[in-house]
Every structure is written in C-alpha cells, then in structure tokens.
Amino acid sequence: MVDNSTTLNTTELRLVEFVSNCRYLNNRKAGVTDALYADASPMVMERRGFGAEVAFAKLLNTYPDLTTEPRSGGHDCVLPSGVRVDVKAVTRRTDHLIVPLKKSRDANMVDAYALMLCETWDHTEQDIQTDYTFVGWCLYHEILDRAYLKTFSTGEAYAKKIRQLRPPDELRHYKHQQHLYRDSLKQESEAYA
C-alpha cells in the first residue's frame, strides 16, 4: 500500500506562496472572480488550491502547472500515463469534491478530478497548509450526473462525498481509453517515420 500523504518542505512552501500570489494578483488584474465554495478568502483559497496541486504532483511523481496567467478550466497536471487531472482541495473529511457547472465544459481538457485533504496549517502570516492527503478521485464523466448536482450559496455545482470517490491507488495505475488510443496512434505514426 502506497502512502497517500505528504508534507511540503520549505522550498515547496515558498513555491506555493510565490505562484499562488502571482495567480491571485494576475486574476484580480484581469477581473477574474472566484466561485468560492468555502468560507475562506480568495487568497487563502488560491494558496490552499495550489498547495494541493504541488502535493498531488509530488505524490504522483509529476509536475504541477506552474503558469500564473489567468485561465478558465483545464488540468493542473498530467500523469505519466497521460491522464490529465484537475486537483481540488478541502480541509475536512466531511467536505465534498466540488466541480462548478462551468467546469462541465472541460471534457477536452480534463480526464479526472483528484481530491486532496489539507490537514495542517503553517500558522505564520503566509497561512499555507503543509500536510496533504490524497483521499480519492473520479473520472470527469462520473461526477457530471444530476444525482450529484447540489445548490450552494454561490450557485449550483456537482459534489461527491469522499466515500463516493475511487481509492487513490487506482489512479496510479489507471489508463484512460483515450490515452490508449492516442498511444497507439503515436506508435503507428512513429512506425512510418
């Protein structure tokens, strides 16, 4: 059984602080508003979210998306298997994996959603979580079911409880059919090169 928890080190925490600050400032300049489903400020949510992306990438041996330009939708990292993952963060085991309705148009950019539990805070002025656990995941199409549609104070979104998600270890070995098809096309084109 693989350990699905990690603690961000000092360098990783500096990266989280730098990238999340840049994203926050760039988003505000561009007039981007956040669909907040938590009771934290947009800056704390940015740090929590990017911290979760760094922790997830660390656990699954890949790189997080380090871009700071404003964007809407898309994935946060690509696993070695080619699966494109959008990472979400929560602070309590009773929270849900939440996918806003606007993300339901991300089919060409996201294959799966992963949920990270942020467990320990760095109680300095940076206010960054340091300990994360990968608690579960689901495929893009699995959450886009009317049964998971919930109403929040900020609007409707798809929401799955942690117990409804797939176990973390399955994602390490998962290969989406689209990726198998892409790989076969790549091998076929290389054979003719």
N, CA and C atoms as an extended XYZ file, in Angstrom:
579
Properties=species:S:1:pos:R:3:atomname:S:1:resname:S:1:resid:I:1 pbc="F F F"
N         0.838       -1.187        0.000 N   MET     1
C         0.000        0.000        0.000 CA  MET     1
C         0.879        1.246        0.000 C   MET     1
N         0.619        2.142       -0.905 N   VAL     2
C         1.390        3.369       -1.044 CA  VAL     2
C         0.845        4.415       -0.073 C   VAL     2
N         1.743        5.186        0.536 N   ASP     3
C         1.334        6.270        1.419 CA  ASP     3
C         0.785        7.407        0.561 C   ASP     3
N        -0.402        7.860        0.861 N   ASN     4
C        -1.047        8.914        0.088 CA  ASN     4
C        -0.975       10.273        0.769 C   ASN     4
N        -0.054       10.420        1.739 N   SER     5
C         0.123       11.675        2.455 CA  SER     5
C         1.515       12.232        2.203 C   SER     5
N         1.604       13.545        2.270 N   THR     6
C         2.903       14.191        2.120 CA  THR     6
C         2.909       15.507        2.878 C   THR     6
N         4.095       15.938        3.246 N   THR     7
C         4.296       17.242        3.878 CA  THR     7
C         5.172       18.070        2.947 C   THR     7
N         4.728       19.282        2.659 N   LEU     8
C         5.522       20.156        1.800 CA  LEU     8
C         6.706       20.692        2.583 C   LEU     8
N         7.890       20.660        1.949 N   ASN     9
C         9.089       21.174        2.604 CA  ASN     9
C         9.174       22.698        2.407 C   ASN     9
N        10.188       23.311        2.962 N   THR    10
C        10.333       24.766        2.925 CA  THR    10
C        10.383       25.304        1.494 C   THR    10
N        11.118       24.642        0.619 N   THR    11
C        11.206       25.087       -0.778 CA  THR    11
C         9.857       24.981       -1.471 C   THR    11
N         9.150       23.886       -1.237 N   GLU    12
C         7.820       23.713       -1.835 CA  GLU    12
C         6.838       24.760       -1.306 C   GLU    12
N         6.941       25.086       -0.017 N   LEU    13
C         6.069       26.117        0.551 CA  LEU    13
C         6.361       27.483       -0.059 C   LEU    13
N         7.634       27.768       -0.321 N   ARG    14
C         7.981       29.035       -0.997 CA  ARG    14
C         7.407       29.071       -2.406 C   ARG    14
N         7.482       27.940       -3.103 N   LEU    15
C         6.896       27.848       -4.450 CA  LEU    15
C         5.395       28.097       -4.385 C   LEU    15
N         4.719       27.474       -3.421 N   VAL    16
C         3.279       27.661       -3.259 CA  VAL    16
C         2.966       29.131       -3.015 C   VAL    16
N         3.718       29.757       -2.130 N   GLU    17
C         3.477       31.167       -1.818 CA  GLU    17
C         3.694       32.048       -3.052 C   GLU    17
N         4.789       31.834       -3.766 N   PHE    18
C         5.107       32.666       -4.933 CA  PHE    18
C         4.072       32.505       -6.048 C   PHE    18
N         3.817       31.265       -6.462 N   VAL    19
C         2.900       31.026       -7.582 CA  VAL    19
C         1.480       31.447       -7.224 C   VAL    19
N         1.027       31.122       -6.014 N   SER    20
C        -0.344       31.485       -5.647 CA  SER    20
C        -0.497       33.003       -5.547 C   SER    20
N         0.520       33.711       -5.052 N   ASN    21
C         0.459       35.177       -5.023 CA  ASN    21
C         0.386       35.742       -6.439 C   ASN    21
N         1.210       35.224       -7.346 N   CYS    22
C         1.187       35.682       -8.741 CA  CYS    22
C        -0.173       35.415       -9.378 C   CYS    22
N        -0.698       34.220       -9.180 N   ARG    23
C        -2.009       33.881       -9.746 CA  ARG    23
C        -3.094       34.798       -9.192 C   ARG    23
N        -3.055       35.000       -7.886 N   TYR    24
C        -4.055       35.864       -7.249 CA  TYR    24
C        -4.014       37.273       -7.847 C   TYR    24
N        -2.824       37.872       -7.909 N   LEU    25
C        -2.691       39.233       -8.437 CA  LEU    25
C        -3.061       39.307       -9.919 C   LEU    25
N        -2.620       38.340      -10.708 N   ASN    26
C        -2.944       38.336      -12.140 CA  ASN    26
C        -4.442       38.155      -12.374 C   ASN    26
N        -5.069       37.310      -11.586 N   ASN    27
C        -6.515       37.108      -11.713 CA  ASN    27
C        -7.282       38.378      -11.343 C   ASN    27
N        -6.853       39.069      -10.284 N   ARG    28
C        -7.540       40.304       -9.893 CA  ARG    28
C        -7.371       41.374      -10.982 C   ARG    28
N        -6.159       41.492      -11.542 N   LYS    29
C        -5.917       42.467      -12.623 CA  LYS    29
C        -6.789       42.185      -13.832 C   LYS    29
N        -7.006       40.899      -14.118 N   ALA    30
C        -7.788       40.505      -15.292 CA  ALA    30
C        -9.298       40.493      -15.006 C   ALA    30
N        -9.679       40.805      -13.777 N   GLY    31
C       -11.098       40.835      -13.433 CA  GLY    31
C       -11.723       39.469      -13.225 C   GLY    31
N       -10.893       38.445      -13.006 N   VAL    32
C       -11.398       37.089      -12.780 CA  VAL    32
C       -11.940       37.002      -11.352 C   VAL    32
N       -13.143       36.470      -11.230 N   THR    33
C       -13.715       36.250       -9.895 CA  THR    33
C       -13.721       34.752       -9.617 C   THR    33
N       -13.573       34.411       -8.354 N   ASP    34
C       -13.542       33.007       -7.951 CA  ASP    34
C       -14.924       32.561       -7.499 C   ASP    34
N       -15.299       31.363       -7.893 N   ALA    35
C       -16.536       30.754       -7.401 CA  ALA    35
C       -16.180       30.032       -6.115 C   ALA    35
N       -16.237       30.740       -5.007 N   LEU    36
C       -15.819       30.166       -3.734 CA  LEU    36
C       -16.917       29.289       -3.136 C   LEU    36
N       -16.547       28.072       -2.764 N   TYR    37
C       -17.465       27.147       -2.112 CA  TYR    37
C       -17.002       26.881       -0.690 C   TYR    37
N       -16.204       27.790       -0.145 N   ALA    38
C       -15.695       27.654        1.219 CA  ALA    38
C       -15.763       29.025        1.884 C   ALA    38
N       -15.512       29.043        3.171 N   ASP    39
C       -15.615       30.296        3.903 CA  ASP    39
C       -14.256       30.982        4.080 C   ASP    39
N       -13.350       30.769        3.166 N   ALA    40
C       -12.027       31.383        3.235 CA  ALA    40
C       -11.914       32.490        2.191 C   ALA    40
N       -10.927       33.343        2.360 N   SER    41
C       -10.703       34.433        1.408 CA  SER    41
C       -10.151       33.872        0.099 C   SER    41
N       -10.289       34.618       -1.000 N   PRO    42
C        -9.736       34.156       -2.283 CA  PRO    42
C        -8.226       33.869       -2.212 C   PRO    42
N        -7.471       34.670       -1.438 N   MET    43
C        -6.022       34.436       -1.332 CA  MET    43
C        -5.737       33.110       -0.633 C   MET    43
N        -6.437       32.833        0.459 N   VAL    44
C        -6.250       31.562        1.176 CA  VAL    44
C        -6.658       30.401        0.269 C   VAL    44
N        -7.747       30.572       -0.469 N   MET    45
C        -8.196       29.518       -1.384 CA  MET    45
C        -7.167       29.268       -2.490 C   MET    45
N        -6.543       30.330       -2.983 N   GLU    46
C        -5.509       30.188       -4.011 CA  GLU    46
C        -4.324       29.399       -3.463 C   GLU    46
N        -3.898       29.740       -2.260 N   ARG    47
C        -2.771       29.024       -1.632 CA  ARG    47
C        -3.137       27.577       -1.325 C   ARG    47
N        -4.325       27.378       -0.802 N   ARG    48
C        -4.773       26.016       -0.491 CA  ARG    48
C        -4.823       25.175       -1.762 C   ARG    48
N        -5.392       25.741       -2.814 N   GLY    49
C        -5.534       25.011       -4.069 CA  GLY    49
C        -4.202       24.680       -4.714 C   GLY    49
N        -3.308       25.676       -4.788 N   PHE    50
C        -2.024       25.396       -5.421 CA  PHE    50
C        -1.160       24.494       -4.539 C   PHE    50
N        -1.270       24.637       -3.230 N   GLY    51
C        -0.560       23.719       -2.331 CA  GLY    51
C        -0.993       22.283       -2.574 C   GLY    51
N        -2.285       22.095       -2.773 N   ALA    52
C        -2.815       20.751       -3.064 CA  ALA    52
C        -2.276       20.240       -4.394 C   ALA    52
N        -2.161       21.128       -5.392 N   GLU    53
C        -1.626       20.728       -6.697 CA  GLU    53
C        -0.167       20.285       -6.568 C   GLU    53
N         0.629       21.024       -5.811 N   VAL    54
C         2.042       20.674       -5.608 CA  VAL    54
C         2.145       19.346       -4.857 C   VAL    54
N         1.354       19.182       -3.808 N   ALA    55
C         1.387       17.943       -3.020 CA  ALA    55
C         0.960       16.743       -3.867 C   ALA    55
N        -0.092       16.915       -4.663 N   PHE    56
C        -0.563       15.826       -5.527 CA  PHE    56
C         0.523       15.447       -6.530 C   PHE    56
N         1.124       16.442       -7.167 N   ALA    57
C         2.176       16.175       -8.150 CA  ALA    57
C         3.361       15.465       -7.496 C   ALA    57
N         3.695       15.869       -6.293 N   LYS    58
C         4.793       15.230       -5.549 CA  LYS    58
C         4.470       13.749       -5.287 C   LYS    58
N         3.247       13.474       -4.865 N   LEU    59
C         2.844       12.102       -4.566 CA  LEU    59
C         2.816       11.216       -5.807 C   LEU    59
N         2.447       11.797       -6.957 N   LEU    60
C         2.291       11.000       -8.176 CA  LEU    60
C         3.442       11.179       -9.160 C   LEU    60
N         4.535       11.765       -8.680 N   ASN    61
C         5.768       11.847       -9.468 CA  ASN    61
C         5.575       12.563      -10.811 C   ASN    61
N         5.006       13.747      -10.737 N   THR    62
C         4.829       14.570      -11.930 CA  THR    62
C         5.027       16.029      -11.536 C   THR    62
N         4.814       16.940      -12.462 N   TYR    63
C         4.952       18.367      -12.182 CA  TYR    63
C         3.589       19.038      -12.180 C   TYR    63
N         3.390       20.010      -11.273 N   PRO    64
C         2.150       20.783      -11.324 CA  PRO    64
C         2.258       21.842      -12.422 C   PRO    64
N         1.143       22.404      -12.796 N   ASP    65
C         1.119       23.523      -13.739 CA  ASP    65
C         1.627       24.754      -12.995 C   ASP    65
N         2.746       25.315      -13.439 N   LEU    66
C         3.347       26.459      -12.764 CA  LEU    66
C         2.984       27.792      -13.411 C   LEU    66
N         2.084       27.783      -14.384 N   THR    67
C         1.727       29.031      -15.044 CA  THR    67
C         0.946       29.927      -14.094 C   THR    67
N         1.067       31.223      -14.301 N   THR    68
C         0.389       32.183      -13.434 CA  THR    68
C        -0.585       33.071      -14.200 C   THR    68
N        -0.708       32.854      -15.514 N   GLU    69
C        -1.636       33.657      -16.302 CA  GLU    69
C        -3.068       33.254      -15.981 C   GLU    69
N        -3.991       34.218      -16.056 N   PRO    70
C        -5.399       33.873      -15.835 CA  PRO    70
C        -5.872       32.866      -16.877 C   PRO    70
N        -6.639       31.884      -16.422 N   ARG    71
C        -7.203       30.891      -17.326 CA  ARG    71
C        -8.478       30.352      -16.709 C   ARG    71
N        -9.289       29.777      -17.529 N   SER    72
C       -10.529       29.189      -17.047 CA  SER    72
C       -10.550       27.719      -17.429 C   SER    72
N       -10.700       26.868      -16.434 N   GLY    73
C       -10.772       25.438      -16.705 CA  GLY    73
C        -9.412       24.829      -16.976 C   GLY    73
N        -9.442       23.580      -17.381 N   GLY    74
C        -8.215       22.878      -17.710 CA  GLY    74
C        -7.696       22.034      -16.571 C   GLY    74
N        -6.563       21.378      -16.838 N   HIS    75
C        -5.997       20.462      -15.863 CA  HIS    75
C        -4.846       21.124      -15.108 C   HIS    75
N        -4.529       20.541      -13.955 N   ASP    76
C        -3.454       21.059      -13.108 CA  ASP    76
C        -2.162       20.283      -13.285 C   ASP    76
N        -2.249       19.054      -13.788 N   CYS    77
C        -1.062       18.260      -14.077 CA  CYS    77
C        -1.435       17.103      -14.987 C   CYS    77
N        -0.414       16.511      -15.589 N   VAL    78
C        -0.606       15.339      -16.449 CA  VAL    78
C         0.229       14.209      -15.858 C   VAL    78
N        -0.422       13.100      -15.588 N   LEU    79
C         0.288       11.951      -15.017 CA  LEU    79
C         1.155       11.288      -16.082 C   LEU    79
N         2.156       10.509      -15.677 N   PRO    80
C         2.984        9.806      -16.657 CA  PRO    80
C         2.171        8.940      -17.629 C   PRO    80
N         0.990        8.486      -17.205 N   SER    81
C         0.115        7.679      -18.072 CA  SER    81
C        -0.606        8.534      -19.104 C   SER    81
N        -0.513        9.867      -18.980 N   GLY    82
C        -1.191       10.769      -19.904 CA  GLY    82
C        -2.525       11.266      -19.397 C   GLY    82
N        -2.971       10.813      -18.238 N   VAL    83
C        -4.245       11.248      -17.674 CA  VAL    83
C        -4.100       12.690      -17.179 C   VAL    83
N        -5.002       13.560      -17.635 N   ARG    84
C        -4.998       14.979      -17.256 CA  ARG    84
C        -5.895       15.163      -16.036 C   ARG    84
N        -5.313       15.698      -14.949 N   VAL    85
C        -6.005       15.758      -13.663 CA  VAL    85
C        -6.212       17.198      -13.206 C   VAL    85
N        -7.426       17.484      -12.765 N   ASP    86
C        -7.770       18.749      -12.119 CA  ASP    86
C        -7.820       18.439      -10.628 C   ASP    86
N        -6.970       19.097       -9.839 N   VAL    87
C        -6.846       18.817       -8.407 CA  VAL    87
C        -7.719       19.793       -7.614 C   VAL    87
N        -8.485       19.252       -6.687 N   LYS    88
C        -9.332       20.048       -5.800 CA  LYS    88
C        -8.858       19.855       -4.365 C   LYS    88
N        -9.137       20.848       -3.504 N   ALA    89
C        -8.672       20.803       -2.123 CA  ALA    89
C        -9.817       21.038       -1.146 C   ALA    89
N        -9.781       20.309       -0.025 N   VAL    90
C       -10.731       20.505        1.076 CA  VAL    90
C        -9.951       20.484        2.391 C   VAL    90
N       -10.606       20.945        3.469 N   THR    91
C        -9.938       20.978        4.773 CA  THR    91
C       -10.564       20.033        5.794 C   THR    91
N       -11.691       19.409        5.447 N   ARG    92
C       -12.353       18.483        6.373 CA  ARG    92
C       -12.753       17.211        5.638 C   ARG    92
N       -12.716       16.097        6.342 N   ARG    93
C       -13.118       14.817        5.741 CA  ARG    93
C       -14.609       14.768        5.424 C   ARG    93
N       -15.363       15.706        5.946 N   THR    94
C       -16.800       15.759        5.660 CA  THR    94
C       -17.092       16.614        4.422 C   THR    94
N       -16.070       17.258        3.869 N   ASP    95
C       -16.239       18.089        2.670 CA  ASP    95
C       -16.434       17.213        1.439 C   ASP    95
N       -16.740       17.849        0.323 N   HIS    96
C       -17.016       17.166       -0.940 CA  HIS    96
C       -16.006       17.564       -2.018 C   HIS    96
N       -15.855       16.710       -3.004 N   LEU    97
C       -15.183       17.094       -4.252 CA  LEU    97
C       -16.218       17.916       -5.007 C   LEU    97
N       -15.925       19.181       -5.248 N   ILE    98
C       -16.887       20.084       -5.882 CA  ILE    98
C       -16.368       20.506       -7.247 C   ILE    98
N       -17.230       20.344       -8.250 N   VAL    99
C       -16.908       20.748       -9.625 CA  VAL    99
C       -17.981       21.743      -10.078 C   VAL    99
N       -17.605       23.025      -10.242 N   PRO   100
C       -18.576       24.026      -10.675 CA  PRO   100
C       -19.195       23.670      -12.033 C   PRO   100
N       -20.414       24.116      -12.263 N   LEU   101
C       -21.104       23.831      -13.523 CA  LEU   101
C       -20.287       24.245      -14.735 C   LEU   101
N       -19.576       25.379      -14.651 N   LYS   102
C       -18.800       25.835      -15.809 CA  LYS   102
C       -17.698       24.839      -16.179 C   LYS   102
N       -17.250       24.047      -15.208 N   LYS   103
C       -16.218       23.047      -15.484 CA  LYS   103
C       -16.772       21.860      -16.265 C   LYS   103
N       -18.093       21.756      -16.364 N   SER   104
C       -18.677       20.638      -17.097 CA  SER   104
C       -18.379       20.740      -18.596 C   SER   104
N       -17.784       21.848      -19.002 N   ARG   105
C       -17.390       22.021      -20.407 CA  ARG   105
C       -15.918       21.663      -20.632 C   ARG   105
N       -15.252       21.108      -19.633 N   ASP   106
C       -13.811       20.820      -19.691 CA  ASP   106
C       -13.464       19.452      -20.276 C   ASP   106
N       -14.380       18.791      -20.944 N   ALA   107
C       -14.162       17.414      -21.404 CA  ALA   107
C       -12.907       17.256      -22.250 C   ALA   107
N       -12.535       18.263      -23.009 N   ASN   108
C       -11.347       18.161      -23.853 CA  ASN   108
C       -10.063       18.517      -23.111 C   ASN   108
N       -10.187       18.922      -21.833 N   MET   109
C        -9.009       19.349      -21.085 CA  MET   109
C        -8.752       18.554      -19.811 C   MET   109
N        -9.757       17.821      -19.319 N   VAL   110
C        -9.647       17.107      -18.043 CA  VAL   110
C       -10.168       15.682      -18.200 C   VAL   110
N        -9.412       14.721      -17.680 N   ASP   111
C        -9.853       13.326      -17.675 CA  ASP   111
C       -10.360       12.896      -16.306 C   ASP   111
N        -9.788       13.499      -15.240 N   ALA   112
C       -10.126       13.073      -13.885 CA  ALA   112
C       -10.001       14.246      -12.916 C   ALA   112
N       -10.712       14.122      -11.802 N   TYR   113
C       -10.603       15.066      -10.690 CA  TYR   113
C       -10.029       14.321       -9.500 C   TYR   113
N        -9.070       14.938       -8.815 N   ALA   114
C        -8.476       14.349       -7.614 CA  ALA   114
C        -8.775       15.258       -6.431 C   ALA   114
N        -9.000       14.667       -5.259 N   LEU   115
C        -9.305       15.443       -4.065 CA  LEU   115
C        -8.187       15.280       -3.036 C   LEU   115
N        -7.656       16.426       -2.610 N   MET   116
C        -6.607       16.463       -1.593 CA  MET   116
C        -7.175       17.059       -0.318 C   MET   116
N        -6.897       16.409        0.811 N   LEU   117
C        -7.290       16.909        2.120 CA  LEU   117
C        -6.105       17.683        2.697 C   LEU   117
N        -6.323       18.959        3.014 N   CYS   118
C        -5.286       19.829        3.582 CA  CYS   118
C        -5.427       19.766        5.095 C   CYS   118
N        -4.408       19.230        5.769 N   GLU   119
C        -4.612       18.907        7.178 CA  GLU   119
C        -3.903       19.780        8.197 C   GLU   119
N        -2.774       20.355        7.872 N   THR   120
C        -2.029       21.132        8.863 CA  THR   120
C        -1.680       22.486        8.279 C   THR   120
N        -1.848       23.492        9.085 N   TRP   121
C        -1.560       24.853        8.643 CA  TRP   121
C        -0.169       25.287        9.073 C   TRP   121
N         0.469       26.096        8.222 N   ASP   122
C         1.658       26.849        8.597 CA  ASP   122
C         1.085       28.129        9.203 C   ASP   122
N         1.118       28.254       10.523 N   HIS   123
C         0.432       29.364       11.189 CA  HIS   123
C         1.262       30.648       11.222 C   HIS   123
N         1.985       30.910       10.170 N   THR   124
C         2.675       32.188       10.034 CA  THR   124
C         1.771       33.103        9.232 C   THR   124
N         2.285       34.258        8.878 N   GLU   125
C         1.466       35.173        8.077 CA  GLU   125
C         1.178       34.623        6.679 C   GLU   125
N         1.927       33.598        6.218 N   GLN   126
C         1.665       33.014        4.900 CA  GLN   126
C         0.387       32.187        4.900 C   GLN   126
N         0.035       31.600        6.041 N   ASP   127
C        -1.213       30.858        6.164 CA  ASP   127
C        -1.351       29.773        5.095 C   ASP   127
N        -0.343       28.921        4.966 N   ILE   128
C        -0.310       27.866        3.948 CA  ILE   128
C        -0.409       26.502        4.629 C   ILE   128
N        -1.199       25.603        4.044 N   GLN   129
C        -1.249       24.244        4.566 CA  GLN   129
C         0.056       23.529        4.237 C   GLN   129
N         0.509       22.690        5.161 N   THR   130
C         1.766       21.979        4.945 CA  THR   130
C         1.572       20.477        4.724 C   THR   130
N         0.531       19.889        5.285 N   ASP   131
C         0.306       18.447        5.184 CA  ASP   131
C        -0.933       18.164        4.336 C   ASP   131
N        -0.777       17.233        3.395 N   TYR   132
C        -1.851       16.912        2.456 CA  TYR   132
C        -1.996       15.404        2.330 C   TYR   132
N        -3.231       14.964        2.121 N   THR   133
C        -3.515       13.558        1.866 CA  THR   133
C        -4.406       13.451        0.632 C   THR   133
N        -4.003       12.581       -0.286 N   PHE   134
C        -4.797       12.282       -1.472 CA  PHE   134
C        -5.887       11.313       -1.027 C   PHE   134
N        -7.157       11.768       -1.000 N   VAL   135
C        -8.227       10.959       -0.423 CA  VAL   135
C        -9.104       10.245       -1.449 C   VAL   135
N        -9.046       10.644       -2.713 N   GLY   136
C        -9.857        9.958       -3.711 CA  GLY   136
C        -9.904       10.714       -5.024 C   GLY   136
N       -10.549       10.079       -6.008 N   TRP   137
C       -10.623       10.683       -7.337 CA  TRP   137
C       -11.816       10.108       -8.089 C   TRP   137
N       -12.156       10.743       -9.188 N   CYS   138
C       -13.185       10.220      -10.075 CA  CYS   138
C       -12.894       10.687      -11.493 C   CYS   138
N       -13.426        9.964      -12.434 N   LEU   139
C       -13.305       10.361      -13.829 CA  LEU   139
C       -14.218       11.555      -14.089 C   LEU   139
N       -13.862       12.320      -15.086 N   TYR   140
C       -14.612       13.518      -15.473 CA  TYR   140
C       -16.103       13.221      -15.606 C   TYR   140
N       -16.444       12.200      -16.358 N   HIS   141
C       -17.861       11.921      -16.632 CA  HIS   141
C       -18.601       11.333      -15.427 C   HIS   141
N       -17.871       10.807      -14.437 N   GLU   142
C       -18.522       10.181      -13.289 CA  GLU   142
C       -19.189       11.192      -12.350 C   GLU   142
N       -18.672       12.400      -12.318 N   ILE   143
C       -19.253       13.397      -11.410 CA  ILE   143
C       -20.347       14.215      -12.093 C   ILE   143
N       -20.364       14.213      -13.424 N   LEU   144
C       -21.345       15.012      -14.154 CA  LEU   144
C       -22.672       14.262      -14.291 C   LEU   144
N       -23.245       13.984      -13.161 N   ASP   145
C       -24.501       13.253      -13.085 CA  ASP   145
C       -25.452       14.114      -12.254 C   ASP   145
N       -26.684       14.239      -12.697 N   ARG   146
C       -27.658       15.087      -11.982 CA  ARG   146
C       -27.799       14.671      -10.515 C   ARG   146
N       -27.511       13.414      -10.210 N   ALA   147
C       -27.605       12.935       -8.827 CA  ALA   147
C       -26.611       13.669       -7.917 C   ALA   147
N       -25.538       14.195       -8.492 N   TYR   148
C       -24.517       14.888       -7.704 CA  TYR   148
C       -24.658       16.404       -7.757 C   TYR   148
N       -25.681       16.912       -8.417 N   LEU   149
C       -25.898       18.349       -8.527 CA  LEU   149
C       -26.429       18.882       -7.201 C   LEU   149
N       -25.737       19.860       -6.631 N   LYS   150
C       -26.104       20.454       -5.348 CA  LYS   150
C       -26.174       21.972       -5.504 C   LYS   150
N       -26.943       22.610       -4.635 N   THR   151
C       -27.048       24.057       -4.632 CA  THR   151
C       -26.249       24.605       -3.452 C   THR   151
N       -25.338       25.520       -3.754 N   PHE   152
C       -24.525       26.193       -2.750 CA  PHE   152
C       -24.887       27.677       -2.742 C   PHE   152
N       -24.383       28.420       -1.786 N   SER   153
C       -24.687       29.859       -1.728 CA  SER   153
C       -24.183       30.593       -2.964 C   SER   153
N       -23.175       30.051       -3.631 N   THR   154
C       -22.618       30.689       -4.831 CA  THR   154
C       -23.186       30.103       -6.118 C   THR   154
N       -24.131       29.178       -6.010 N   GLY   155
C       -24.749       28.590       -7.197 CA  GLY   155
C       -24.684       27.076       -7.192 C   GLY   155
N       -25.076       26.488       -8.304 N   GLU   156
C       -25.081       25.032       -8.413 CA  GLU   156
C       -23.699       24.498       -8.804 C   GLU   156
N       -23.419       23.295       -8.315 N   ALA   157
C       -22.169       22.606       -8.645 CA  ALA   157
C       -22.383       21.116       -8.435 C   ALA   157
N       -21.529       20.324       -9.073 N   TYR   158
C       -21.537       18.878       -8.835 CA  TYR   158
C       -20.703       18.618       -7.590 C   TYR   158
N       -21.171       17.723       -6.722 N   ALA   159
C       -20.467       17.449       -5.470 CA  ALA   159
C       -20.565       15.972       -5.113 C   ALA   159
N       -19.402       15.368       -4.859 N   LYS   160
C       -19.346       13.967       -4.430 CA  LYS   160
C       -18.680       13.897       -3.058 C   LYS   160
N       -19.235       13.068       -2.182 N   LYS   161
C       -18.625       12.841       -0.876 CA  LYS   161
C       -17.364       12.006       -1.054 C   LYS   161
N       -16.453       12.122       -0.114 N   ILE   162
C       -15.190       11.379       -0.195 CA  ILE   162
C       -15.444        9.882       -0.336 C   ILE   162
N       -16.399        9.348        0.399 N   ARG   163
C       -16.668        7.904        0.345 CA  ARG   163
C       -17.204        7.463       -1.019 C   ARG   163
N       -17.663        8.400       -1.851 N   GLN   164
C       -18.173        8.080       -3.187 CA  GLN   164
C       -17.070        8.102       -4.251 C   GLN   164
N       -15.869        8.480       -3.858 N   LEU   165
C       -14.756        8.580       -4.808 CA  LEU   165
C       -14.021        7.246       -4.940 C   LEU   165
N       -13.269        7.123       -6.011 N   ARG   166
C       -12.419        5.943       -6.206 CA  ARG   166
C       -11.214        6.030       -5.262 C   ARG   166
N       -10.664        4.882       -4.858 N   PRO   167
C        -9.484        4.888       -3.983 CA  PRO   167
C        -8.280        5.512       -4.702 C   PRO   167
N        -7.437        6.238       -3.975 N   PRO   168
C        -6.285        6.910       -4.591 CA  PRO   168
C        -5.364        5.987       -5.394 C   PRO   168
N        -5.106        4.787       -4.885 N   ASP   169
C        -4.154        3.897       -5.556 CA  ASP   169
C        -4.582        3.516       -6.968 C   ASP   169
N        -5.886        3.525       -7.235 N   GLU   170
C        -6.357        3.176       -8.579 CA  GLU   170
C        -5.884        4.170       -9.637 C   GLU   170
N        -5.729        5.432       -9.263 N   LEU   171
C        -5.323        6.437      -10.247 CA  LEU   171
C        -3.886        6.215      -10.714 C   LEU   171
N        -3.051        5.708       -9.833 N   ARG   172
C        -1.650        5.455      -10.197 CA  ARG   172
C        -1.534        4.442      -11.347 C   ARG   172
N        -2.516        3.565      -11.472 N   HIS   173
C        -2.469        2.505      -12.481 CA  HIS   173
C        -3.505        2.682      -13.580 C   HIS   173
N        -4.271        3.751      -13.503 N   TYR   174
C        -5.354        3.953      -14.464 CA  TYR   174
C        -4.829        4.496      -15.789 C   TYR   174
N        -5.340        3.960      -16.857 N   LYS   175
C        -5.020        4.463      -18.183 CA  LYS   175
C        -6.333        4.626      -18.934 C   LYS   175
N        -6.672        5.844      -19.222 N   HIS   176
C        -7.924        6.166      -19.895 CA  HIS   176
C        -7.905        5.627      -21.315 C   HIS   176
N        -9.035        5.164      -21.801 N   GLN   177
C        -9.113        4.608      -23.157 CA  GLN   177
C        -8.635        5.599      -24.217 C   GLN   177
N        -8.938        6.882      -24.033 N   GLN   178
C        -8.469        7.881      -24.997 CA  GLN   178
C        -6.945        7.871      -25.079 C   GLN   178
N        -6.305        7.688      -23.932 N   HIS   179
C        -4.841        7.681      -23.917 CA  HIS   179
C        -4.292        6.438      -24.582 C   HIS   179
N        -4.979        5.322      -24.404 N   LEU   180
C        -4.555        4.109      -25.097 CA  LEU   180
C        -4.649        4.321      -26.604 C   LEU   180
N        -5.718        4.980      -27.040 N   TYR   181
C        -5.909        5.261      -28.466 CA  TYR   181
C        -4.832        6.228      -28.963 C   TYR   181
N        -4.570        7.299      -28.175 N   ARG   182
C        -3.527        8.261      -28.558 CA  ARG   182
C        -2.167        7.575      -28.656 C   ARG   182
N        -1.870        6.701      -27.680 N   ASP   183
C        -0.585        5.987      -27.684 CA  ASP   183
C        -0.459        5.107      -28.925 C   ASP   183
N        -1.554        4.420      -29.300 N   SER   184
C        -1.479        3.549      -30.474 CA  SER   184
C        -1.293        4.369      -31.745 C   SER   184
N        -1.935        5.546      -31.817 N   LEU   185
C        -1.738        6.422      -32.983 CA  LEU   185
C        -0.297        6.912      -33.055 C   LEU   185
N         0.257        7.258      -31.887 N   LYS   186
C         1.639        7.737      -31.837 CA  LYS   186
C         2.591        6.628      -32.296 C   LYS   186
N         2.379        5.404      -31.795 N   GLN   187
C         3.239        4.287      -32.188 CA  GLN   187
C         3.114        4.003      -33.695 C   GLN   187
N         1.884        4.112      -34.189 N   GLU   188
C         1.644        3.879      -35.606 CA  GLU   188
C         2.352        4.929      -36.458 C   GLU   188
N         2.279        6.197      -36.039 N   SER   189
C         2.924        7.264      -36.819 CA  SER   189
C         4.449        7.147      -36.740 C   SER   189
N         4.974        6.709      -35.574 N   GLU   190
C         6.419        6.533      -35.449 CA  GLU   190
C         6.917        5.374      -36.315 C   GLU   190
N         6.070        4.380      -36.528 N   ALA   191
C         6.457        3.236      -37.350 CA  ALA   191
C         6.649        3.648      -38.805 C   ALA   191
N         5.910        4.690      -39.227 N   TYR   192
C         6.023        5.148      -40.607 CA  TYR   192
C         7.040        6.269      -40.787 C   TYR   192
N         7.600        6.756      -39.682 N   ALA   193
C         8.557        7.871      -39.763 CA  ALA   193
C         9.922        7.414      -40.208 C   ALA   193
